[in-house]
């Protein structure tokens, strides 16, 4: 690990956020893009465009045919090397405020809501975790959980996973006013927290696992279900970010990129 190039990273996954909706409704993040403090790229999600398989893609950089997490009902711990594994093995501090499927993939399965909501164990891949298990758990509470972990545990890698955009998308569709309003709420939460994170010299990634169709579905091949955003935000004192916004990033490359920003070898060597 190269301490001179290593950055602390916060990775935010806004579950179910379409690329076109991000560019229309994430006004604060788009402000940072306009000001040259962030870039936004399009990511085409892997298939199937479902949540649990794509959590595994984002955090291990492996396709479903290799990792075996091919559908949402598969409940077991990941058999791949994740960002949490790489970071904890290198002596970095890891934390997650996330849906309980993340705990099942990288700490233990099945999730027990009575004992597993709060987890603090430095011998686990996710050393500090606050996990929720209701899709309607408010994003405002989730981001408060994450900020508690950041300020109390000082993680090198903090993973934040919110569910409200996906939840409302399933109820009302990906082109509804309710869906758009929930995206705007997430933007407002980020507008409060991102300046604090950048001041503390974090690199911040904001992306999604999959999109959402007009009839409230995902899992298939349509662009509305697969195209998601990838924002990279950095403070003025960090390396300048290329202002190009049209470059597409393969979703399988997200994990290796984040690993390198953390100063880690994505191949685990």
Secondary structure, DSSP 8 states (H G I E B T S, - for coil): --TTT--EEEEEEETT--HHHHHHH-HHHHHHHHTTSEEEEEEE--SS--HHHHHHHHHH---HHHH---STT--S---S--HHHHHHHTT--EEEEEEHHHHHHHT-SS--TTTSSEEE-TTSSS-EEEEE--TT--HHHHHHHHHHHHHHH--SEEEEEE-HHHHHHHHH-TTSHHHHHHHHHHHHHHHHHHHHHHHTTEEEEEE-S----TTS--SSSSHHHHEEEEEEE--TTS---------EEETTHHHHHHHHHTT--TT--
